[in-house]
């Protein structure tokens, strides 16, 4: 049997609490993911048809059976 010390118990509570990641890191990560998603939506809205043509050309080059 292993005994859980008080310090280990606190670490488990902190991890389950979701407070291990600092607020600044969490905010930066969220803003970065939001910026990537917004950029992807912009590219699809503005260059959607050209992206599909490029993907079609790339697919024909990769799958040349």
C-alpha positions, 0 to 999 in steps of 0.5 A: 500500500502506498500512502498519499502525502498531503503534498501529493493530495494538494497536487492532485487537487490542483491538477483536477482544478484546472489551475495548472496553466497560468492565465497568461499562457491560457489566454495566449493559446486561446488567442493564437488558436482563434487567430488561426481559425479566423485566418482559415475562415478568411482564406476560405471566404476570399480564396475558396475556389482557388483553394479547391483547385489547388487541392485538386492539383495537389491530389492528382500529383500525390495519388498518381496510380 
